[in-house]
Structures are given as C-alpha cells and as structure tokens.
Amino acid sequence: MARVKGGVRAHKQREKVLRYTKGFRWGRKSKKKAAQEALVHAWDHAFHGRKERKRNFRALWQVKMSIASTADGISYSRLIGALKKAKIALNRKMLAHLAEHEPAAWKAVMAKVK
C-alpha cells in the first residue's frame, strides 16, 4: 500500500483555525495550537455572554419599571403581582418601553392595575 501523507488536510485544518483567529493578539493568531486554545475560550465566553446579555437586559427593564411605578405610588413587586392578577400579559421589555417612552400608555396600564 502506498504511503499517504496528511499535509494537505493538516494545512487546510490549520488555515481554517487561523481564519477564525484573525485579529487576535500575539501568537494566538499565527500558531495553530495557541489559536485553537484561544478559540475554545473565545467561543465559551461568547456563549456565556449571550446568556448574560439576557440577564442584564431583564435587570435593566426591571429598574426602568421600578422607577416609573414608584413615581405612581406602587412598588415593583406589587406592580408585577397586580399585573398578573389583572391578567395583563405584557412582558417586562414592553412594560419598560411604555414606562420610558409612552407615558400615556403607562398611565393607562397603571389605571388598570390600581
């Protein structure tokens, strides 16, 4: 059986990894082993970052709603409870938008809640 050298495939794999690491610093953009290690961490951080962004936005919406509801004389937790009791199915993102940009609509929601 003839000898098969893996140079073409190895080169292709190395180039693929290095394409992803374009713009990385130091040897992590040019050395395959360092680049692979950097990619593992980069993709891990990216995955967790996507989850964290959702947490951060939910916290931001809660703060916006809390400020608006406190100005109307009701705490955030009581507002959420009253919304559920009144069967108002607006999510926090929409409620925060109403609180910040649509004061008339926010007042209408607060009137339903109270």
N, C-alpha and C positions, 0 to 999 in steps of 0.2 A: 504494500500500500504506500502511496506517495505521502511525503511529509507535507502537512498543511500548516502554514504559518498564520498567526492571527493578527498580523499587523494592520490589515485594512479595517477589520472590525474594531480592534482596540483604538485605532486612530479616530474612527467615527464616534465611538463612545466618548472618548476624551474631548473631542470637539463639541459634542452635544452638551457635556457638563460645563465646558468653558464658555459656551454661548450664554448659559444661564447666569454665569458669574461675571458677566461683563459689567464693569463699573465697581466691582469690589476692590478693596484696597490690598496692597502688598502682594504676597504670593498667592493669595486666595483667588486671584483672577487668572493665574497662569499655571499653577501646579495642580494636577488632577486631584491628588489626594487631599490637599488643603481645600480645594474648591468643592469637592464632594462634602467634606465636613462642614464647610461654611453653608452650603446649600441645605443640608439637613437642619441646621439651626435656623436658617432664614425661613424655611418653609414652616418649621414648627412655630416660630414667633408669628408668622403671618396667620397661621391657623388660629392661634390663641388670640391674636389681635382682632380678628373678625368677631370672635365671641365677646371680647372685652368692649369693642365699639358698641355692641348692642346694650351691654350693661351701662355704659357711660351715657348713652342717649336716653335710656329709661330713667336714669337718675336726674338728668337734665330736665326731662319732661315733668318729673315729679316736683322738682324745685319750682319750675315755672307755674305749675298748677297750685302749689302750696302758697306761693306769694299772692297769686290772684284770689284764691279762696280766702286767705287770711284777711285780705283787704275787704272782702264781702262779709266777714264775720263768722267764718266757719273753718275749722281746721282741715288739713288734707285728708286725714284718716276718716273723719266724719263725712267729708265730701264723697269719698270713694264708697263708703257704706251707703250713703243716701242715693248715689247713682245706681248702685246695684238694686236697692230697694225699689227705686222708681223705674227700674228696667230700662235705663238709658244705656244703650250698647255702643258708646263711643270709646275708642281706645285712648290711652294716655297721650299718644302722639297728636291725635286730633284735638283732644281737650287742651293740650298745651298750646297748640296753634291758635285755637279760639281765644284762649286767655291772653295771648300775646298780641295777636293781630286783628281779632274780630271782637271788640268789646261788647257790641250789641248782642251778638250770638252768645257770648259768655254769660251776659246778664240773663238771657232767656233760659239758658241751662240752669243757672243758679236759681231762677224763679221756680223752675220745675222741681228742683231739689229741696228748696225750703218749704 
